[in-house]
Amino acid sequence: MDKNIALIGAGNWGKNHLRNLNNLGVLHSVVEMSDEIISVRTNEYPEITFLKNDSEILDNPEIKAVVIAAPAHLHYELTKKYLLAGKDVLVEKPMSLQAKEGEELVKIAGEEKRILMVGHILQYHSSVIKLKEIIDSGDLGNLRYIYSNRLNIGKLRAEENVLWSFAPHDISLILMFLNGEEPAKISAFGGAYINQNIFDTTITTLDFLSGVKGHIFVSWLHPFKEQKLVVVGSKKMAVFDDLTKEKLFIYPHKIEMENGNIPVAHKADFEIVEHEKKQPLEEELKHFLFCIETRNSPKTDGNEGLKVLKILEDAGRKLESGGA
């Protein structure tokens, strides 16, 4: 396989892209502005070329695509620059911090006939793919409610709040489970307890015309890490718990009307859903390479990224105004 992919950013998350791109044998070079990070990564990957200036990437016809793992506030600027330079782009979430910028990126990608893919990694998670199969099979019954908790005592950001940092994952999944249906109503509440200008805890609720409701609870101020998504159906419930070895569980609880229409819950033991487990980031990058080769539109293309972006922006406005 040709080494025709450049990585932009080799920091906290970029280092994972670096490892996977290198293992896949497609990494040409890495652009990184931090001397400290370059020093560390050079020791780890002495065979890789590290650059502080991206002019050699922009002007090199051998480099067909870039993976952008820079800070979120740089995503729009970098994505636009590389698309206009004729490169396919995989940009980490969110692809921009403004919906109008996301619309511009989608437009540019279309005009330039470039692949634009957004790093909504959980759509490439084998457990999520299995859960989607279960939902589509009707095994859970009609979907009623989807909720997620993405919590941690985490790395506090200065340029983006916890909604923009954590919630894109779960918004993307809810849209995936509902086959792209967009919410008719969005509400959001939160608190800024460490920095008065940066929300570190938020709850976002989504109402869909299909009758499904969802809520997303994200926080950097939680005593322990939790990454859990629950899908409630009319027949069964499913839980995707990314911090467990098993990952995916079915709870076949039943609620029946008894003694004059009194609802009674009959609990049942959970079932572990056996399935093949793969590395999500590796699968995401393989999909990007496949799309580069075939010119197929990515599963999480610019339009999908834009839907998530618009929900984030709407929720952000609700946060600032105090709710609905």
URURDA-V455051 format. One record per run of one state. SS is the DSSP state (@ for helix, = for strand, . for the rest). FROM is the first residue (numbers start at 1). TO is the last residue. Records with the same first field share a line. If there is no record, write none. Layout:
BEGIN
SS: FROM-TO / FROM-TO
END
This chain:
BEGIN
.: 1-4 / 9-13 / 24-26 / 32-34 / 45-48 / 52-54 / 59-64 / 69-71 / 85-87 / 93-98 / 113-115 / 120-120 / 125-125 / 138-142 / 154-161 / 178-184 / 192-194 / 196-197 / 199-200 / 208-212 / 220-220 / 234-236 / 242-247 / 252-253 / 259-261 / 267-269 / 273-279 / 295-300 / 322-324
=: 5-8 / 27-31 / 49-51 / 65-68 / 88-92 / 116-119 / 143-153 / 185-191 / 195-195 / 198-198 / 201-207 / 213-219 / 221-233 / 237-241 / 248-251 / 254-258 / 262-266 / 270-272 / 301-301
@: 14-23 / 35-44 / 55-58 / 72-84 / 99-112 / 121-124 / 126-137 / 162-177 / 280-294 / 302-321
END
